[in-house]
Amino acid sequence: LLYNPYDVQFDGYGNMYVVDCSNHRIQRFPSGSNAGVTIAGSSGSAGNSRSQLYNPSKIFVSPNQTM
């Protein structure tokens, strides 16, 4: 489940990216799917290591899926 989603972006392939702020992650929802996959951060675990996010709020996704 999403907890306090802040931003939504779409790439050129129709994938939806959601900044899930309070879960400290970014999820990608493939086009036509209602199941998200965590692509950055980790659910419920905030931090400042390379694999963690702390309350992310914005995202930019280019048409070729570069964030």
TAQUIDA-V179556 format. One record per pair of residues at least 4 apart in sequence whose ideal C-beta (glycine too) atoms are under 8 Angstrom apart, sorted by sequence separation. I is the first residue (numbers start at 1). J is the second residue. If there is no record, write none. Layout:
BEGIN
<<I/J> <I/J>>
END
This chain:
BEGIN
<<10/14> <11/15> <20/24> <29/33> <38/42> <41/45> <48/52> <61/65> <62/66> <10/15> <20/25> <29/34> <38/43> <47/52> <61/66> <62/67> <10/16> <11/17> <20/26> <29/35> <46/52> <47/53> <48/54> <61/67> <9/16> <10/17> <19/26> <20/27> <29/36> <30/37> <45/52> <46/53> <47/54> <60/67> <8/16> <9/17> <18/26> <28/36> <29/37> <46/54> <59/67> <8/17> <17/26> <18/27> <27/36> <28/37> <42/51> <46/55> <8/18> <17/27> <27/37> <41/51> <42/52> <7/18> <8/19> <17/28> <18/29> <27/38> <28/39> <41/52> <7/19> <16/28> <17/29> <26/38> <27/39> <41/53> <5/18> <6/19> <15/28> <16/29> <25/38> <26/39> <40/53> <5/19> <6/20> <15/29> <26/40> <5/20> <6/21> <15/30> <16/31> <25/40> <26/41> <41/56> <2/18> <4/20> <5/21> <15/31> <25/41> <40/56> <3/20> <4/21> <14/31> <24/41> <25/42> <2/20> <3/21> <4/22> <13/31> <14/32> <18/36> <23/41> <24/42> <25/43> <3/22> <4/23> <24/43> <3/23> <23/43> <24/44> <2/23> <20/41> <23/44> <24/45> <17/39> <24/46> <20/43> <24/47> <2/27> <26/53> <40/67> <24/52> <25/53> <24/53> <24/54> <26/56> <24/55> <25/56> <24/56> <22/55> <26/59> <2/36> <21/55> <21/56> <20/56> <21/57> <19/56> <19/57> <19/58> <19/59> <26/67> <17/59> <17/61> <6/56> <7/57> <9/59> <11/61> <12/62> <15/65> <17/67> <6/57> <7/58> <9/60> <10/61> <11/62> <12/63> <6/58> <7/59> <9/61> <11/63> <12/64> <13/65> <11/64> <12/65> <11/65>>
END
